[in-house]
Amino acid sequence: MTAQATPKGAPKGTPKGAWTITFLLFLFMLVNFADKIVVGLAGAPIMDELKLSPEQFGFLGSSFFFLFSISAIVVGFIVNRVDTRWVLLAMAVIWSVAQFPMVGTVGFTTLVICRIILGAGEGPAFAVAAHAVYKWFPDEKRTLPTAILSQGSAFGVILAVPALNWIIVNHSWHYAFGALGIVGLMWAAAWLVMGKEGPLVHTVTTAATDPRVPYLQLLTSRTFIGCCAATFGAYWALSLGLTWFTPFIVKGLGFSQKDAGWISVLPWVFGAAIVLLTGWVSQVMLTRGYTTRGARGVLGSVPLIIGGLILAVLPYVNGAGWQIAFLVVGSGLCGSIYVVCPPMLGEFTPVQQRGAVIAIYGAIYTLAGMIAPFVMGAVIQNAAVPLDGYMTGFTINAVIMAASGLLGLLLLWPNTERAKLMAQAAAQPKFA
């Protein structure tokens, strides 16, 4: 296993305050995913009030990702030069402001525009947060904080769904958006007071030993391609969960909106367990001498394959309870890949280029979020009965998950990637 050297003069081990920043960024991701889930959670009342077809609702779900990838790339290059502290603050303010127009009476067009703006603000979220937290932990200690960061997504749903669903059931889906806007501003205020830039940053000393690698070589490396392919399949499942899981419970299986609220938490509880378990197992494997190929690449890819196979069986399972269970387990297993890919990219990417590379990775795999909700909506609308459409959509998800896991298993070799890229960069300095 190879790891990036800690800059000369930087604190050895984990600097003081690292876990405080990690917790703040965990909350950052919590708000991020609460913002994402609200449209899916309120899907049934939104469709009823605005008289939307499944295809239109699928378009609404996809609209969140229209500028998601573009903003992720742009901001990824910005954080190579601007402190992540200020970038994170600006993003949180944008999220909050984008929620407030939904408090009043809105039409379909306004709702779509606000979701596009929100998506542009949230596109770089995980990449910037990961880049920020990596300034507080050396490479060999990054898997666990990455897992904790990833858990912001799960807990954002687990904690937000009951509260938001109570607002939806007892008041209106409009006020659920307003509540999220207020919470976002509260986080921004806390970050303004407590947020700091990490000390483990690139220095002149490491510039000589850690040369820039041409972006073309970084982005065509097999591990980068493998991370994008594997996480694309996982994000296909996640975006369906964000947009279509609650409507499936209500309109496909016939549960009430009140019951659907607690059922919608189940995939995220299971996914949280998978992410934390993956982070812990990976860290243990690394301390026991396993290469990052095994402790990160294989560990992240195999659950995707297994999850895809479980989802493939879903249409042949009878009973709503069993169908929910297979959907929860099958889609929840994909969470493992989110824990291991950012540290793998951090292994072989020079520090001064890491923010952009992780952002480009995020921009590519989140394209699944732009495609999957619309595909599901079109399939449901063209099905003889809605339940058949849901099952066809989940079967498509199963194939994509299994295929992405296989690609990850073939391509993820981070332990050999750094030496190869550094040798190429040294041989071709004119491109650096």
C-alpha positions as CSV (number, residue, x, y, z in Angstrom):
1,M,0.0,0.0,0.0
2,T,1.2,3.5,-0.8
3,A,0.1,6.7,0.9
4,Q,0.6,10.3,0.4
5,A,3.3,11.8,2.6
6,T,2.3,14.2,5.3
7,P,3.7,17.6,4.6
8,K,6.8,18.7,6.5
9,G,6.0,20.8,9.5
10,A,2.3,19.6,9.6
11,P,1.1,18.0,12.8
12,K,1.7,14.3,13.0
13,G,-1.3,12.0,13.5
14,T,-4.7,13.6,13.8
15,P,-4.6,17.4,14.6
16,K,-6.6,18.8,17.5
17,G,-10.1,19.8,16.4
18,A,-10.3,17.2,13.6
19,W,-13.3,15.4,15.0
20,T,-15.2,18.7,15.7
21,I,-14.8,19.6,12.1
22,T,-15.9,16.1,11.1
23,F,-19.0,16.4,13.2
24,L,-19.9,19.8,11.6
25,L,-19.4,18.4,8.2
26,F,-21.5,15.4,9.2
27,L,-24.3,17.8,10.0
28,F,-23.6,19.6,6.7
29,M,-24.3,16.3,4.8
30,L,-27.3,15.7,7.1
31,V,-28.9,18.9,5.9
32,N,-27.9,18.2,2.3
33,F,-29.7,14.9,2.2
34,A,-32.8,16.1,4.1
35,D,-33.0,18.7,1.2
36,K,-32.8,15.9,-1.3
37,I,-35.4,13.6,0.3
38,V,-38.2,16.1,0.8
39,V,-39.6,15.9,-2.8
40,G,-39.8,12.1,-2.7
41,L,-41.3,12.1,0.8
42,A,-44.0,14.6,-0.3
43,G,-44.3,12.9,-3.7
44,A,-47.9,11.8,-3.4
45,P,-49.4,15.1,-2.1
46,I,-47.3,17.1,-4.7
47,M,-48.6,14.9,-7.5
48,D,-52.1,15.2,-6.2
49,E,-52.0,19.0,-5.7
50,L,-50.2,19.9,-8.9
51,K,-51.9,17.1,-10.9
52,L,-48.6,15.7,-12.1
53,S,-48.3,12.5,-14.2
54,P,-45.6,9.9,-13.1
55,E,-43.5,11.1,-16.0
56,Q,-43.7,14.8,-14.9
57,F,-42.9,13.8,-11.3
58,G,-39.9,11.8,-12.6
59,F,-38.8,14.9,-14.5
60,L,-39.1,16.9,-11.3
61,G,-36.9,14.4,-9.5
62,S,-34.3,14.5,-12.3
63,S,-34.3,18.4,-12.5
64,F,-32.4,18.5,-9.2
65,F,-29.4,17.1,-11.1
66,F,-29.5,19.3,-14.2
67,L,-26.7,21.6,-12.9
68,F,-25.5,19.2,-10.2
69,S,-22.6,17.8,-12.1
70,I,-21.6,21.1,-13.8
71,S,-21.4,23.0,-10.4
72,A,-19.5,20.0,-8.9
73,I,-16.8,20.4,-11.5
74,V,-16.6,24.2,-11.3
75,V,-16.5,24.3,-7.5
76,G,-14.0,21.4,-7.5
77,F,-11.5,23.6,-9.2
78,I,-12.4,26.6,-7.1
79,V,-11.5,24.7,-3.9
80,N,-8.0,24.0,-5.2
81,R,-7.4,27.8,-4.7
82,V,-10.1,29.0,-2.2
83,D,-10.4,27.8,1.4
84,T,-13.1,25.2,1.7
85,R,-14.4,27.0,4.8
86,W,-15.9,29.8,2.7
87,V,-17.0,27.6,-0.1
88,L,-19.0,25.4,2.3
89,L,-20.6,28.5,3.9
90,A,-21.7,29.9,0.5
91,M,-23.2,26.5,-0.5
92,A,-25.2,26.2,2.7
93,V,-26.7,29.7,2.2
94,I,-27.7,28.9,-1.4
95,W,-29.5,25.7,-0.2
96,S,-31.4,27.6,2.4
97,V,-32.5,30.4,0.1
98,A,-33.7,28.0,-2.6
99,Q,-36.2,26.4,-0.2
100,F,-38.2,29.4,0.8
101,P,-40.1,30.0,-2.5
102,M,-41.9,26.7,-2.0
103,V,-43.5,27.9,1.2
104,G,-46.1,29.8,-0.8
105,T,-48.3,28.7,-3.6
106,V,-46.2,27.4,-6.5
107,G,-46.6,25.8,-9.9
108,F,-44.7,23.0,-11.5
109,T,-42.3,25.4,-13.3
110,T,-41.4,27.3,-10.1
111,L,-40.8,24.0,-8.2
112,V,-38.5,22.7,-11.0
113,I,-36.5,26.0,-11.1
114,C,-36.0,25.9,-7.3
115,R,-34.9,22.3,-7.5
116,I,-32.4,23.1,-10.2
117,I,-30.9,26.0,-8.1
118,L,-30.8,23.7,-5.1
119,G,-29.1,21.0,-7.1
120,A,-26.5,23.5,-8.3
121,G,-25.8,24.5,-4.7
122,E,-25.6,20.9,-3.5
123,G,-23.7,19.3,-6.4
124,P,-20.2,19.9,-5.0
125,A,-21.3,19.1,-1.4
126,F,-19.7,15.7,-0.7
127,A,-16.6,16.4,-2.8
128,V,-15.9,19.7,-1.0
129,A,-16.7,18.2,2.4
130,A,-14.4,15.2,1.8
131,H,-11.6,17.5,0.6
132,A,-12.1,19.6,3.7
133,V,-12.0,16.7,6.1
134,Y,-8.9,15.2,4.4
135,K,-7.1,18.3,5.5
136,W,-7.5,17.0,9.0
137,F,-6.5,13.3,8.6
138,P,-3.5,11.6,7.0
139,D,-4.3,9.0,4.4
140,E,-4.3,5.9,6.6
141,K,-6.9,7.5,8.9
142,R,-9.3,8.8,6.3
143,T,-11.7,5.8,5.9
144,L,-13.5,6.2,9.2
145,P,-14.1,10.0,8.9
146,T,-15.2,9.4,5.3
147,A,-17.7,6.8,6.6
148,I,-19.0,9.3,9.2
149,L,-19.3,12.0,6.6
150,S,-21.3,9.6,4.4
151,Q,-23.5,8.9,7.4
152,G,-24.7,12.5,7.2
153,S,-26.8,11.3,4.2
154,A,-28.4,8.4,6.1
155,F,-29.0,10.4,9.3
156,G,-30.3,13.3,7.2
157,V,-33.1,11.0,6.1
158,I,-33.5,9.0,9.4
159,L,-33.9,12.2,11.4
160,A,-35.6,14.4,8.9
161,V,-38.2,12.0,7.5
162,P,-40.3,11.6,10.7
163,A,-40.2,15.4,11.3
164,L,-40.8,16.4,7.7
165,N,-43.6,13.8,7.3
166,W,-45.3,15.1,10.4
167,I,-45.3,18.6,8.9
168,I,-46.6,17.2,5.6
169,V,-49.4,15.2,7.2
170,N,-50.5,17.8,9.8
171,H,-49.8,21.0,7.9
172,S,-48.6,21.1,4.3
173,W,-45.7,19.9,2.1
174,H,-45.0,23.6,1.5
175,Y,-43.9,24.2,5.1
176,A,-41.6,21.2,5.0
177,F,-39.5,23.1,2.5
178,G,-39.5,26.2,4.7
179,A,-38.4,24.2,7.7
180,L,-35.4,22.9,5.8
181,G,-34.5,26.5,4.7
182,I,-34.4,27.5,8.4
183,V,-32.2,24.5,9.4
184,G,-29.8,25.3,6.6
185,L,-29.3,28.9,7.8
186,M,-28.7,27.6,11.3
187,W,-25.9,25.3,10.1
188,A,-24.4,28.2,8.1
189,A,-24.3,30.3,11.3
190,A,-22.6,27.5,13.3
191,W,-20.0,27.0,10.6
192,L,-19.3,30.7,10.3
193,V,-18.4,30.6,14.0
194,M,-16.7,27.2,14.3
195,G,-15.5,26.2,10.9
196,K,-11.7,26.1,10.2
197,E,-9.3,25.1,7.5
198,G,-7.3,21.9,8.2
199,P,-3.5,22.0,8.8
200,L,-2.6,19.1,6.5
201,V,-2.4,21.0,3.3
202,H,-0.1,21.2,0.4
203,T,3.2,23.0,1.0
204,V,6.2,24.0,-1.0
205,T,8.2,21.1,0.5
206,T,5.8,18.5,-0.9
207,A,5.5,20.2,-4.3
208,A,9.0,19.0,-5.2
209,T,8.2,15.3,-4.3
210,D,4.5,15.3,-5.2
211,P,4.4,16.8,-8.8
212,R,1.3,17.7,-10.6
213,V,-0.1,14.9,-12.7
214,P,-1.8,15.8,-16.0
215,Y,-5.6,15.7,-15.4
216,L,-6.0,13.5,-18.5
217,Q,-3.9,10.8,-16.9
218,L,-5.7,11.1,-13.5
219,L,-9.1,11.0,-15.2
220,T,-8.3,8.0,-17.4
221,S,-6.6,5.9,-14.7
222,R,-8.4,2.6,-14.2
223,T,-9.1,3.3,-10.5
224,F,-10.8,6.7,-11.4
225,I,-12.9,5.0,-14.1
226,G,-13.7,2.2,-11.7
227,C,-14.8,4.6,-9.0
228,C,-17.1,6.4,-11.4
229,A,-18.6,3.2,-12.8
230,A,-19.2,1.6,-9.4
231,T,-20.6,4.7,-7.8
232,F,-22.9,5.4,-10.8
233,G,-24.7,2.2,-10.1
234,A,-25.0,2.9,-6.4
235,Y,-26.3,6.4,-7.1
236,W,-28.9,5.1,-9.5
237,A,-30.3,3.2,-6.5
238,L,-29.9,6.2,-4.2
239,S,-31.7,8.6,-6.5
240,L,-34.6,6.2,-6.9
241,G,-34.8,6.0,-3.2
242,L,-34.8,9.8,-2.8
243,T,-37.5,10.3,-5.5
244,W,-39.6,7.1,-5.8
245,F,-39.4,5.0,-2.6
246,T,-42.2,6.9,-0.8
247,P,-44.5,7.1,-3.8
248,F,-43.9,3.4,-4.3
249,I,-45.0,2.8,-0.7
250,V,-48.1,5.0,-1.1
251,K,-49.2,4.5,-4.7
252,G,-47.7,1.1,-5.5
253,L,-48.3,-0.8,-2.2
254,G,-51.3,1.2,-0.9
255,F,-49.9,2.5,2.4
256,S,-51.0,5.8,3.9
257,Q,-48.8,8.8,3.8
258,K,-48.5,8.6,7.6
259,D,-47.3,5.0,7.5
260,A,-45.1,5.6,4.5
261,G,-43.1,8.1,6.7
262,W,-41.7,5.5,9.0
263,I,-41.3,2.9,6.3
264,S,-39.2,5.4,4.3
265,V,-36.7,5.5,7.0
266,L,-35.8,1.8,6.8
267,P,-33.5,1.9,3.7
268,W,-31.4,4.6,5.3
269,V,-31.2,2.8,8.7
270,F,-29.9,-0.3,6.9
271,G,-27.6,1.8,4.7
272,A,-26.2,3.6,7.7
273,A,-25.2,0.3,9.2
274,I,-23.6,-0.8,6.0
275,V,-21.6,2.4,5.6
276,L,-20.3,2.4,9.2
277,L,-19.5,-1.3,9.0
278,T,-17.6,-0.8,5.8
279,G,-15.6,2.1,7.2
280,W,-14.7,0.1,10.3
281,V,-13.8,-3.1,8.4
282,S,-11.7,-1.2,5.9
283,Q,-9.8,0.6,8.7
284,V,-9.1,-2.7,10.5
285,M,-8.0,-4.4,7.2
286,L,-5.5,-1.6,6.5
287,T,-4.0,-1.8,10.0
288,R,-3.5,-5.5,9.5
289,G,-1.5,-5.0,6.4
290,Y,-4.1,-5.5,3.6
291,T,-3.5,-3.5,0.4
292,T,-6.1,-0.8,-0.4
293,R,-7.1,-3.0,-3.4
294,G,-8.6,-5.4,-0.9
295,A,-9.5,-3.1,2.0
296,R,-11.2,-0.5,-0.3
297,G,-11.6,-1.8,-3.9
298,V,-13.0,-5.3,-3.3
299,L,-14.7,-4.3,0.0
300,G,-16.7,-1.6,-1.8
301,S,-17.5,-3.5,-5.1
302,V,-18.8,-6.9,-3.9
303,P,-21.8,-5.5,-1.9
304,L,-22.9,-3.8,-5.1
305,I,-23.0,-7.1,-7.0
306,I,-24.9,-8.8,-4.1
307,G,-27.3,-5.9,-3.8
308,G,-28.1,-6.0,-7.6
309,L,-28.8,-9.8,-7.4
310,I,-31.2,-9.2,-4.5
311,L,-33.1,-6.5,-6.3
312,A,-33.3,-8.8,-9.4
313,V,-35.4,-11.2,-7.2
314,L,-37.8,-8.4,-6.1
315,P,-40.5,-8.8,-8.8
316,Y,-40.9,-12.5,-7.9
317,V,-41.5,-11.9,-4.2
318,N,-45.0,-11.9,-2.8
319,G,-46.3,-9.7,-0.1
320,A,-45.7,-6.0,0.6
321,G,-43.5,-6.8,3.6
322,W,-41.1,-9.0,1.7
323,Q,-41.0,-6.6,-1.2
324,I,-40.0,-3.8,1.1
325,A,-37.4,-6.0,2.8
326,F,-35.8,-7.0,-0.5
327,L,-35.8,-3.4,-1.7
328,V,-34.3,-2.1,1.6
329,V,-31.5,-4.7,1.7
330,G,-30.7,-4.7,-2.0
331,S,-30.5,-1.0,-2.4
332,G,-28.9,-0.4,1.0
333,L,-25.8,-2.6,0.3
334,C,-24.7,-0.1,-2.3
335,G,-23.7,2.3,0.5
336,S,-20.3,0.6,0.9
337,I,-18.9,2.2,-2.3
338,Y,-19.3,5.7,-1.0
339,V,-17.0,5.0,1.9
340,V,-14.0,3.7,-0.1
341,C,-13.9,5.6,-3.3
342,P,-12.9,9.1,-2.1
343,P,-10.0,7.7,0.0
344,M,-8.9,5.6,-3.1
345,L,-8.9,8.8,-5.2
346,G,-7.0,10.6,-2.5
347,E,-4.4,7.9,-2.5
348,F,-3.0,8.7,-5.9
349,T,-4.1,12.2,-6.6
350,P,-1.7,15.0,-5.6
351,V,-3.1,17.1,-2.8
352,Q,-3.2,20.3,-4.9
353,Q,-5.4,18.5,-7.5
354,R,-7.5,16.4,-5.1
355,G,-10.5,18.8,-4.8
356,A,-11.0,18.9,-8.5
357,V,-10.6,15.2,-9.0
358,I,-13.0,14.2,-6.3
359,A,-15.5,16.8,-7.6
360,I,-15.2,15.5,-11.2
361,Y,-15.8,12.0,-9.9
362,G,-18.9,13.2,-8.1
363,A,-20.1,15.0,-11.2
364,I,-19.8,11.9,-13.3
365,Y,-21.5,9.4,-11.0
366,T,-24.3,11.7,-10.0
367,L,-25.4,11.8,-13.7
368,A,-27.3,8.7,-12.6
369,G,-29.5,11.0,-10.5
370,M,-30.5,13.0,-13.6
371,I,-31.4,9.8,-15.5
372,A,-32.9,7.3,-13.0
373,P,-35.9,9.2,-11.7
374,F,-37.1,10.1,-15.2
375,V,-36.6,6.6,-16.5
376,M,-38.6,5.2,-13.5
377,G,-41.4,7.8,-14.2
378,A,-41.6,6.9,-17.9
379,V,-41.6,3.2,-17.1
380,I,-44.5,3.6,-14.5
381,Q,-46.5,5.8,-16.9
382,N,-46.3,3.2,-19.7
383,A,-47.0,0.2,-17.6
384,A,-50.4,-1.5,-17.5
385,V,-50.6,-1.0,-13.8
386,P,-48.3,1.2,-11.6
387,L,-47.0,-1.7,-9.6
388,D,-45.7,-3.5,-12.7
389,G,-43.9,-0.2,-13.7
390,Y,-42.2,0.0,-10.3
391,M,-41.0,-3.6,-10.6
392,T,-39.7,-3.1,-14.1
393,G,-37.9,0.1,-12.9
394,F,-36.3,-1.8,-9.9
395,T,-35.2,-4.6,-12.3
396,I,-33.4,-2.0,-14.4
397,N,-31.8,-0.8,-11.2
398,A,-30.7,-4.3,-10.3
399,V,-28.9,-4.8,-13.7
400,I,-27.1,-1.5,-13.4
401,M,-26.0,-2.1,-9.8
402,A,-24.6,-5.6,-10.5
403,A,-22.8,-4.4,-13.7
404,S,-21.3,-1.4,-11.9
405,G,-20.1,-3.7,-9.1
406,L,-18.4,-6.0,-11.5
407,L,-16.6,-3.0,-13.2
408,G,-15.5,-1.8,-9.8
409,L,-14.1,-5.2,-9.0
410,L,-12.1,-5.3,-12.2
411,L,-10.8,-1.7,-12.2
412,L,-10.2,-0.7,-8.6
413,W,-6.4,-1.0,-7.9
414,P,-5.5,2.1,-6.0
415,N,-2.4,0.6,-4.3
416,T,-0.5,0.5,-7.7
417,E,-2.0,3.6,-9.2
418,R,0.0,6.3,-7.5
419,A,3.4,4.9,-8.4
420,K,2.4,4.5,-12.0
421,L,1.0,8.0,-12.3
422,M,3.9,9.6,-10.6
423,A,6.3,7.8,-12.9
424,Q,4.3,9.1,-15.9
425,A,4.3,12.6,-14.6
426,A,8.1,12.5,-14.0
427,A,8.7,11.3,-17.5
428,Q,6.5,14.0,-19.0
429,P,7.1,17.2,-17.1
430,K,6.0,19.4,-20.0
431,F,2.4,18.4,-19.4
432,A,2.4,19.1,-15.7
